[in-house]
Amino acid sequence: MSQHDPGAGGVPALRTDRLGRRYGRVWGLRDCTLDVPAGTVTGLVGPNGAGKTTLLEMIIGLLKPTEGEVSIFGEASRAYHAATLARVGYVAQDHPLYRDFSVADMFHLGRAMNPAWDQALAEARVDALGIPVKRKVKQLSGGQRAQVSLTMALAKRAPLLVLDEPVSSLDPIARQEFMREVTAAAAETGLTVLISSHVVAELERLCDWLIILADGHVQLAGPTHDLIAQHRMGFEQLVMTYLSAKAVTR
């Protein structure tokens, strides 16, 4: 877990104010107001259709809000705006990489698209992981592709890292390795991490901040230890209690 004290002052890494997104007549997310402190590793949980990906895509600047706004480290975010995209590293669920590119080609692309790109970091990470830079993406295992995607997000040197279900397609060993690398990066650099995952047990070991989404609304948010103490139940029980209660009230 991050060593950040959630009670400390300062500008939040992420703030959403009455954020919402409508698809036709249906709201994918509505009235989402959150503060995520800098330096935290925050878990975002909720069932399919809860609005998690909608929230993440508005945070990273790939989706325009219907209402409300997002700010990252005190600066307003705008969809498709270069300054917004530069402030966030992103790893998508399917780890989209060009299959016919080599790892070195992917790094060349990352360097061309990101002004703060750290080539030395990228090369050192894959070397430490035993991933040859000359190997093509289509020749990599699922775990290796996930690690290359994470490496590209970290080499971007953005202060906020957003991960959308990054381990859902990985085997247990690759999943543990990926989560261990995320934890190490957060501890070493003070990076703020927001991770969406269905693997609640993994989040319990990783996160010091928690957000629970259901039906397009925030059900619970705050420091993990405080929430556990307040509700007098374990992490997984806390998550399942809120999601089960929401399902019953539908």
Summary of the structure (lengths in Angstrom):
residues: 250
radius of gyration: 17.8
end to end distance: 34.4
largest distance: 53.7
contacts: 828
relative contact order: 0.18
helix: 40%
strand: 25%
